[in-house]
Amino acid sequence: MNTFGTAINCMDGRVQVAIHEYIKQNYGVTYVDTITLAGPVKVIARRKPFNLVKDLRRRVRISVEIHQSKIVALVGHTDCAGISEPDELQKIHLIESVKRVKKWYPEIEVIGLWLDDDFQVVKVIL
């Protein structure tokens, strides 16, 4: 049976493969729906610009409700061009965005993933 996970991921091409592999290996899914944007965790954490939040939420709904995604991962990484802030502040955005998405879908496991300078998953935020 094919199963899905969802990654709300930075559009940075350096993070895509590591995130897909991590989610597939650690959550036993066949496919990962990828929703990308430059710095999505800041957009979700700050809830602006509203039109982007609304669009992200619509795309997550499709993945969760139609593909029956069983996990949603929000992704942050060092050297993010979409968030020109220190890593520690980006991690705060990541934690806040996880909390917000959990409110959208409390029945789904929602996690935060952080990638280091080598684009390896080094931290999972629950």
Buried (B, 14 or more C-beta within 10 A) or exposed (E): EEBBBBBBBBBBEEBBEBBBEBBBEBBEBEBBBBBBBBBBBBBBBEEEEEEBBEBBBEBBEEBBEEBEBBBBBBBBBBBBEBBEEEBEEBBBBBBBBBBBBBEBBEEBBBBBBBBBEEBEBEEEBE
